[in-house]
């Protein structure tokens, strides 16, 4: 199976698991934490036209809609979009939600004030192409915000791998679950070994690549875990801390 099709097929099967996770976030303290973080980095005040590239079950379309922005959410998987539609409707929000490959955008140049993504770049077969596309659709002065983590670097770092497995065993014993919830964790591990980002040290890689694309400014927060996770979330994700990387066109 061609890699992009394999990626799509895998995430179609993960949609319900991620939908439950998004519901937990929406019902918890995470919404306000994410809103506050993003608010610090928006390119200008007022209502923005925002693209959520790889929107999954709809977390950003909801919380950014609540902030008064005009949000378009895209995802390559039909099941994720279906879940997003359900969540957006249930929260009384509105967003344009479309099935689309975020590496091959069907929007004109200079369309959006901001492009945002969370936990998507690591899943892509060609994240370099995605970054080029995201820059293309940004308006001059527009801003890119990417949130992700080095989710599978432990497969390539022996010491980190040992610490990860020890932590996985401790979390399993304490909570009766794995660190990261997946419907098919074995398939996820197999797929991750084929992905471009899995062995990259990030956000350093992202900063260097974004600079090579000619963005006017690039910036990063290498660890945002204290800003967006509660204590349990910090415990679960301490070996794969979320980072933020951004750029201004």
N, C-alpha and C positions, 0 to 999 in steps of 0.2 A: 504494500500500500504506500502511495506517495506520502511524504512526511506531513504535509499540511492537512491531507485527508485523515491521516492517522490521529493527528492532534485534534481535529474537529470531532472525530468519532469518539475519542476518549472523553472530551469535555461534555459531549451530549449526555454521556452516561453519568457524569458527575453533577449535573445540574440540580437535582433534588437535594443532594447532600449540601451543596453550597447555598441553596435556597434556604434551608433550615438555619445555616450559619448566619446568613444575612438577617433573617428574622430575629435571631438572638441579638445581633448587633443593634438592630432598629429598636428593640425593646430595652436595651441597656444604655449605659452612659456614653457609649462610643460616638453617637451622633454628634453631640455637642463638642466633643473633643476633636473630631475630624473637621467640623465646621470652623472651629477656632483656628486650627492649623492652616487650613486652606485660605481662610480670610486674611491671614498674614501675607499671603503670596499672590493674591489676585492682581492683575495688571492695572486695574483702575476701579474706582468706585462705581456703584450703580449696577444695573442688570447686565450680565454678560451673556454672550452667546458661547456656550461651552459644548465641546465634544468629549464624551466619556468613551475612550477607545478601549473596548473590551469590557463592557459594563456588567457582564455577568448577570446575577439576579436583581440588579437595580439599586444598589446601595447609594452610589453617588448621584444618579438621577433624582432620587428621593431627597437626599439631604441638601443638594444644591438647588433643587426646585423650591425647597422650604426657605432657602436664602434669597429667593426671588430671581434666580437665573433661568435662562431659556436653554434647556439641556437636550442634546441629542445623544442617545446611547446606542452604540453598535456592539454586536458580538457575532462571531462566526457561527455560533451554535443556536439553532432554533429553540432548543429547550431552555437555554439561558434567557433568551428574549421572552419566551412565554412566561417564565417565572418572574422576570422583571416587570412585565405588564401586570401580573397579578399583584405584586408588591406595590407598584406605583399607584394602581387603582385603589388598593386597600388603604393607602395612606393619604388619599385625596389629592394626589399630585398629578401633574401632567408632564410628559416627556415624549419626544419623538424617539421611538425605539425601532431599530431596523437590524435585520440580519445582514452583516457585511464583514468582510475580512479587513481588520484594521491595518493590514500590510498593503492593502490595495483599495484606498478610499475612493468613493464615488461622489466626491464633493469638489467644487471649483477651488482654485487657489484663493488664499486670503479670505476664508469663510468665517473663521472662529476667533473670538477673543482669547480663548484658552482651550488647550487640549490637556486632558487629565487622564490618568490611568492608574489602576491599583492591581498589583499582583498579576500583571498580564505579560510584561516584557519577557519574563523568564520562560513563558509558555510558547513563545513564537519560534517558528522555523527560521525566520529572517528578520530579527529585530532591527538590523541596520536599515533595511528597506522601510520598516515601520517608522523609525525615527525620521527618515527623509520625507515620508508621506505626511507625518504630523507637522513637520516644519512647513511643508508646502501649503497646508490648509490654514495655517495660522496667519492672522492679519499682521502687518507690520506693527511692532510693539506688543504683539500677543505673547502669551506665556505658556510654556509647557511645564506640567508638573507630573512626575512619575514616582509612584510609590511601589516599592518591591522589596525583596530580600534575597540573600544568597541561599535559597531553599535547599539546593542540592550540592553545594560546595563540599559538604561532608563526604560525598562519594569520592572526592579527589584529594582529600586531605586526611591522612591516616590518623593524626592526633584528634582532629575535629570529629572524624568518624567515630572514634572510640567514645568521646565525650557525648556525642549525639546518641549512640546506642545505649549508653548508661542512663542518660536522661530519659530516653524512650521507655526503658524498663521501669524507671522510677515513676514516671507519669502513668504508665499502664497500671502499676500496682496501686497508686494513690487514687486515680480517677476511673480506672477501668476503661481507658480509651488510649489511642495513640496520640502523639503530639499533634499530628495533623490528620483531620478526618477526610478520608477518601472512600468512595464506593469500591474502587479497585486499586488498592495501594501497590500491589505487585506490578500491575500494568503501568501505573504512574512512575514507578522506579525505572522500569524498562524504557519508557518513553523519555524520561528525563535525561538518560545517557545519550540520547540522540540530539538534544537541544543545545543550541549555540551558547546560551547563557550559563549553563549549569556549572561549568568549570571556571567562570570568570570571577575575578575579585571586584566586587561592586560596592559602592558606586564609582570607583576610580575608572573602570572601563567606560561607563556611561559618560562621565565628564570628558574624558579624552575624545570619545567619538563625537559628542555634541559639539565640542570645540572645532573638530575637523569639519563639521557641517557649516561652520561660519555663523553660528548664533552670536548675537551681540554680547550676550552675557550668559554664563553658566554658573550654577551654584549647587550646593548639596548640604543636606543634614545627614550624616552617616548613621545616626541612630535616633529614631523618633519613638522608640518603644514606650518611654515614659510619658509621652504626650498623647498616645492614642489607645493604650491598653490598660485594663484594670489589672489587679494583682495576679489573678489567675492567668490572664493573657501574657503577662510578663514572664510568669513561670514557664508557660508552655513554649514561648518563643524566644527565650533568652539566648539560645545558640544560633538563632537565625533572626537577628534584630532587623526590623523594618528600617529602610532608609528612604529619604526623599532626594531626588535629583531634579533640577529644573533648568530651564533655559528661556531666554527672552530673544525674540526675533528682531 
